[in-house]
């Protein structure tokens, strides 16, 4: 793949599996980033545990999709990712809630005018929280927003809660990277999270 890139053949996006013959996907991703290849990468895998998702996202993947999901969902995520930065997008809708700005067409978020590099799933969770500003949003609602309604992931019947906690932790870290004082996402112990009302956010 890297040899093909060096020859000038550049695809728009790369799908990687965690388990591949001779090498795993995370190693391919590591080599890509080491070689300064910034191509968007989606992990498509049967491994749904959050440790694999977190490793992929921390390694530089833009999204992580379980193979049990429908092809339509994968196709939609690819379209959203490839559509980012398209200035000709006709149906762009920007939602502003205080200091938060959400571009629902490109799935891009800004905080105080600075871009926050969220994955498609993370954006959808922030969108779900912001849509109910000041009201509590359950773990299930957030998981459905990020992964698709009715999907069950993680170990055990309530395993999705762990996945949501990990996702929200990453989201908070990304917002704090652009604003160390970011405290907009509040906890509702045992239930979920809330996008808190404030004078500017």
Buried (B, 14 or more C-beta within 10 A) or exposed (E): BEEEBEEEEEEEBBBBBBEEEEEBBBEBBEEBBEEEBEBBBBBBBEBBBBEBBBBBBEBBBBBBBBEEBEEEBBEEBBEBBEBBEEEEEEEBEEEEBBBBBBBBBBBBBBBBEEEBEBBBBBBBBBBBBBBEBEEBBBBBBBBBBBBBEEBEBBEEEEBBBBBBBBBBEBBBEBBBEBBEEBEBBBEEEEEBBBBBEEEEB
